[in-house]
Amino acid sequence: MKINTKEDIINYFQSGYKKSLLIGVENEKFLLEKDTSKRANYEQIKNILNYLKKFGWEEILEDKNIIGLNKDGQSITLEPGNQIELAGALCNNIHEVCSESYNFQKQLDEACKKFNLKTLSIGYDPTTDIADVPNNPKKRYKVMTREMPKNGELSLEMMYQTCGTQINLDYTSEQDFIKKFKVISYLTPLTIALFSNSAIKKSKPTGFLSYRSKVWQNTSRGGLPKVFLENMDFEKYADFSLDFKLLFLHDNNEYISPIGKSFRDLMEEGKANYENFQLHLSTIFTEVRLKKYIELRSIDACEWDCHCAGPAFFIGLLYGNLNETFEIIKNWNKEDILKAYTTSYKDGLKTIINNKDLLFWSKELLNISKRGLENRSFVTTKNNDERIYLKNIENILSKNLTKAEQVLADLQK
């Protein structure tokens, strides 16, 4: 179906309105050889994917190559350097999100044990040189590997060396979207600092707490555009996406790069449709992103002790207590946010916004999140609500010690 006007795109975003707010979480992790800690190659990855089929997963093929699995609204996909990602099903609460991740990890651990591999959940590969990272035959990655470095010097490191957690959030109306998008954008520096977990590269400290964020800020098509700090509505995002250059188009089972063209050019040529628009949206690598839901994309991957903390924190803020959260950030200065964005990956919770450091704001927002999760009242049979998943953040803030800082402290012992 063709896209003929900007109004078609606005209508597309409006079609994302939800009556019930659900949660989708995507987690990436590295697979390594158990004995050597070398990154798993594609043949080893194929063994893992084929083994996982015993749990009811069905294969996703590109030509004759297995590139992923799906089951019950969940999908397992491969990133360019064979990082493995679980894109979860739509869940009602964090208990379901965490259970889903636990079940997948249990299956993955069994498969890894069978093939002498192990998993590592961290924001940046701490040991492997990028020249030694294996790839896989997914066609879109060949185009990305060729094109991405042209406009971002660390683009290949983003593709092959990083892992993150993404939270997908619903909106009920355009006004609801505007508030949530603004909150997520304004809190991006805090998100980077609080969940920093990538201080090491080639077994040495990088000088940054979230080197992953440093990489993403020097990646083609990424960043935190200044327009995101305004009251972003559907028309503004439609214009933003229309004028964003195309990375590739999918045609006859191949990915073709239309150099220099924007989606607006494609629309004016009468070649725009919803299939290539959805593909285009997925190649905008900004810290926050809109599809028919909002994507929060600035959290470093981490191990099980903090795996559910980020999703719980933001669900408390954005679903449980949006208005109170919005009151906190609404008068923050945009230039403060942009400056903090470029320093929070190094200065962490010491970063200043609105004359207070991010340690202060994190504590304030943690309390708001707690009240939000309590208001949601999703309780287990053991009488635990979603606040139970905030313990990791409580520990970070009580000790003023992020995951990255703990890793650096352990190195010095």
N, C-alpha and C positions, 0 to 999 in steps of 0.2 A: 504493500500500500504506500502510495507516494506522500511525501511531505512537500507541500506547495508554498506554505507561508509560515511566518513566525508564530502565528496563532495556532497552527497545528502542533508546534512544539510546546507552547504554553498549555494547550489542551492535554498533551501527553503527560506533562508534569501534574496537571490537575487530576488525571485519571489515577494517580497514586494515592489519593485520599483514602484513609482507612478509618473504619469505625472503631475497631479494636487494635490497639498498639501492640505489635509483635516485635520480637528481637531476633536479629540474625548476626552471628559472630563468625568471623573467618580467622583461623589461626594457621600460621606457617611455621615450619621447623626444618632444620637440616637433618639429613640422613648421612651417617658416617660409617666407615668400616670400623668394627669394634676394636680390632687389633692395631690398626695403623692410624686411625682417625682421619683417613683420607675421605673426601667426599664421595658418596655413592655415585657410580656411573649409571647410564641408562639401562644397561643390561641387569644390573642389580635392582634398580627401581622396578623394572618389569617383573622381576621375581616377586617383589613385595606386592605389587598391584594384583598379580595373578593369584597370589596366596590369599589376599583379602577377599577374593570372590567367594571363598568358602563361607563368609559371613553374610552372603546375600547381596554383595555389591555387584553391579553390572558394569561391564567395561564400556569406556568411551573410546572410539577409534578415530584416528585421522589417517586417511588412506588405510594402511594395514597396521599402523602403529598404535599401541595402547597408550593413551595420554591422560587417562583419568578413569574414575569410577563414579557411579551415582547410585543412590538408594534412598527412598522415602524422603525426598526433598533435600537430601544432603549430597554434596559432591566432593570428591577428592581430585585435586588437580595438581599439575606439575608447573613449577615456576622455571625460569630459564636455566638455573644451575641445579635443577632437580630438587630444589626445596619442595617439600610436600605440603599441600594446604588442604585443610578441611574447611569447606564452606558449609556451615551448619544449616539445618532446616529452620523454619520460622518457629520461634518458641514463645511461650507466654510469660516466662519468668526466668530468672538466673538459675534456679534449681534445674530447670530443663536444659539450659545452655551448658551448665557444668556437667550434668549427667551425660549429655551427648558427647562432650569432649572426653570425658573419662572412658566411656565405652569405646570410642575410637582409639584412644591411646592404648587401651588394653589390647585391642585387636592388632594395632601397629606393633606393640611390644612383642606380641607372639610371633608376628611375621619377621620382625628384626632378629629375634632369637634364632629362628629357623635359618636365616641367611647370614648370621654373624655380623649384623649391623646394629647401630644404636641411634637414638635421636638426640638432638640438641636444640633447645628452644632459647634463643638469644637473638638480639637485634642485628648482630653482624658476626660473620664467621671469624672467630678470634685467631685462627691459625693458618688457614689456607691462603696461598697466593692466588690472585685472580687467574693467573696463567694456568694454574693447575685445576681449575674448576671444570668439571665435565658438563656437557650440555645434553640436549635431547632433540628429537626431530620435529618438535612442534613448529609448524610453518611460520606462524606469526613472529616467533622469536628470532628467526633469521632476518626478517625485515627490521625488527627493533634493534638487533645487534649492529646492523649496518647504519641505521638512521639516527638512533638516539644519541650517540656520542657527538653528533654534529652541533648540537645545541645545549649540551650539558656535560661538563668534563668528567663527572663521576657517574654518568648514566649506566655504564656497564657494571660498576660496583653495585648500584641499586639493583640491577637485574639479577646478578649472579651471587652477590655476597650478603644480602639483607633478608631479614625475616621480621614480620610484624603481625599485629593483631588489628583487625578491622571490625568495627561495630556498625551494623546497619539498622537504621532507626526510621520508624514510620512517622507520618504527619497526618493530622486530621483535616487540615485546611491550609490555605495559603498563609494566613496569619500565624498558625502554629508552626509552619515551615520556617517563616521569617525569624521567629524567636529562636527556634532550635538551631538554625544555621548560624545565627549570630553568636549564640552562646558557644557552640563548638569552635567557631573560628576564633573568637576572643580567647578561648581557653587553650588554644593550640600550644602556646609556649609552656603553659602549666602541664599539659599532657606530656609534652616532650620531657620536661624536667622530672616530673613525678614518676614516670614509668621508664626512665632511662636505664638501659641494660645492654650497652654496647660500647664499652670503653676500650676494648682491646682489638688490635689489628696486628697480624703476624706475630702474635705472642707478646706484643709490647703495648704499653699504654699509648693511646693516641693523643692525649691531652684534652679529650672530649668525653663527656659522660654518655652522650648518645651520638656515637659516630654515625649510626644509621641516619639520624636526623641531618647531620652535616652532609651526608651523601645525598639524601633526598632533596636538600636545598640546593644542590648543585647537579640536579638531574633535569634533563630536557622535559618540558611539559609539566613540571612540578611546582612546588612552592605554595605560598599563601598570598594570592593576589590581593591588592589593596581593596578592590571592589568587594571582596568577600567580607570586609569589615564595615561595609555600609548596610543598609537595610535591604539585603538581597531578596528580591521577589522572583517570581517565575519569569517575568519578562526580561529582567536583567540577566538571569541565568541563561535564558534562551539566546539573548544577544551574545553573551560570553561564549557559549558553546558554538554558535553560528560562526563567530569570527576566529575561533580556535582552529589552527591548521590541522588538516587531516594527517594521521600517521600512516594509515593504510585503509584499503577497501578490500572486502572479500568478494571475489568474483570467480566463478567456475572452479571452486575449490582451491583457489590460490589467493595469496595476499599481495596486493598491488599498491605501491606507494605513489600517490598523486602529488609529486613534489610541489610545495608552495601553495596548494589549494586549500581553502577553508571549506567548512561545511556550507557556508552561505553560497560560495561559488558552485558547489554541487547542486544546491537547491535551485539556483538561477539557471543552471543547465538542464533542469528537469530530471536530474538523476538521483535526487534524494528520496530515500524511503526509510521506514521505521527500522528495518534490519540494519542498514548501514549507520543510522543515527545511534542505535543502541551500541554498536561496535565503537563508534566515535566517542561516546560518553565513557566507555571503558578504557580509553587511551588518554584521558585527561588525568594526570597523576598528581593533582593538587592534594593538599592535606585534608580537605573536605571536598566532597563530591556529591552531586545530585544525579539520581536516576529517577525511578519512581519511589525512591526512599533516599534518605541522607546517609552518606558513608563517612564515618570518622576514621581517619587512616594514620594517625600519628603516634601509635603506641608500639614500643619495642616488644618483640616476642619475649616470653619468659617461661620459666619452668612451672611445675604444677602449683607451687606454693603461692604464686601470684596470678595464675592463669585466669581466674574468674574475677579478679579484683577490678580490672579496668572496666569490663562490661557492667559489673555491679555498681561501681562509682557513677558511671554516666547514666545508667537507667534510673538511679535514685535522683540524679539532678534533672534529667530531661523528661522522664515519664512521671516520676513521683513528686517533683517539686520544681517545675519549670519556672513558675512566676517568681519564686524567691531567688532562684539562681539568676534569672534575667535581671532582677533588681541589683544584684551584686556587680554585674559586668556592664550594665547599660551605659554608664557614664565614664568608663575607662577610655583613655585617649588612644586613638587609632595609631598614632606614631609610636606611643609607648609599646603597643602590642607588636608592631612590626620590628621595633628594635629588640624587644624581648625574644621574638621569634628567632632572630639571628644570633642570640647569645645564650639562650636557655640550654642548648645542647652542650655548652661548655660550663656555664655557671650554675646550672641546675636550679635547686630551690633557693639559691641566693639571688636569682634574677629579680629585678624590681619591676613592678607594674603598679601604677597609681600610688607611689610612695611607700609601698609595702612589698616585702619579698614574697616569693612564691611559696615559701614555707607557711607564712601567715595565711595566704589565700587558700592554700591546700587544706589547712585545718578548718577554715571557715566553710569551705565547700564540702569537706568530709561530713561535717555536722548537718549541712543541708541535705546531703545525699542520704545520710542515715535516717533523717526524718522522712525523706521521700520514700525510701524502701519500707520503712515502718508503715507509712500511709498505704502502700500497695498491699500489704497484708497477705503476701504469698507465703504460707507457712507449711513446713514439712510435717510428717508424722511425729518427728522428734521435737516439734514446736519451735523450729528455727525459721525465722524469716530471712529475707535476702541480705540482711545486714551481716550475716555470718561470713560473707565473702569479702568483707572490707577489712578483715584482720590484718592482712598483709600491708595495706595502706596505713592502718593505725600504727603498725610497728615501724614503718618507714618514717612517719612523722614524729613519733615519740622519740626515736633515736636520731632524727635528722640525718638519716643515712639511706640513700637510695640503693637499689640493686647494683648499679654501676659502681657506686662508692664502696660498697661492701666487697665487690670483686677486687677493686684497687687496693683496699686495705688488706685483703687476704694475700695479694701478691707481695706485699711488703713484709709479711711475717717471716 
